[in-house]
């Protein structure tokens, strides 16, 4: 299943103008009960001096992505695959420099 993926994590090297350049991501948070207990484990910090997303763009970003999900308590998780039509990955802190600063904003506890 493909999901529509929107990304707000501008410090990630895969970020391109609100989208992700990866064909699929993995959301972690096996015991999560709220969004902030999840994270995008596909996050990789953009290298220093890499510039903004539009300058660093690879041209591979697409709104369609496959999302593997380890958040067992999420109502959209079905056999470790996300079934939400649209997923938004955001920041749970102001200075994101690791995957722990990201979150799946679409997470909904069962």
Secondary structure by P-SEA (a helix, b strand, c coil): cccccccccccccccccccccccbbbbbbccccccccccccccccccccccccccccccccccbbbbbbccccccccccccccccbbbbbbccccccccccccccccccc
